[in-house]
Amino acid sequence: MTTTNIYVGTYGKYNAGNLAGAWLDLGDYADKDDFFEAAAKLHKDEFDPELMFMDWEGIPEGMVGECWVDEKVWAYIEADERERETWKAYTENVDAKADIDTALEAYAGEYDTPAHWAEEFMTDCMEIPDNLVAYIDYEKVARDAGFDGMIFVDTYPCNVFYNS
């Protein structure tokens, strides 16, 4: 399990030159509401604390800001390492707003190159006569699959996604 911490202060204290707050581990809370309730209790010395997230760690970019936390963080916390990497590749290269389920459903696998994906796809899905195998240009098959919606993330290894 990954550690996902946020240092929670308030704008009121910050504006008064006080950085008082505490690190809260999001994994200790069931959901966003539970986290915000705990953060408010942390600053119960203020009448209406305006929460300020001064620092965070272990949370992907775009899932937390100075005063907000995306609900997707809890799905991120529950995911295993492979699922987190897949989700990260998908959100960074395909759809930044996708949830983890969308990314995992679209995931076709990890390959050395798009051509390796095409070769495996063709050999798994059709019978190719031995005398024709040498004539297949898998790079062009992969290129054409990209025209039809396959998404090849240019990394090594190459992450491949179906366009949903």
Secondary structure, DSSP 8 states (H G I E B T S, - for coil): ----EEEEEEHHHHHTT----EEEEGGGSSSHHHHHHHHHHHTTTSSS--EEEEEEESS-TTSB-SS-B-THHHHHHHS-HHHHHHHHHHHHHT-TT--HHHHHHHEEEEESSHHHHHHHHHHHHS---HHHHTT--HHHHHHHHHHTT-EEESSSSEEEE---
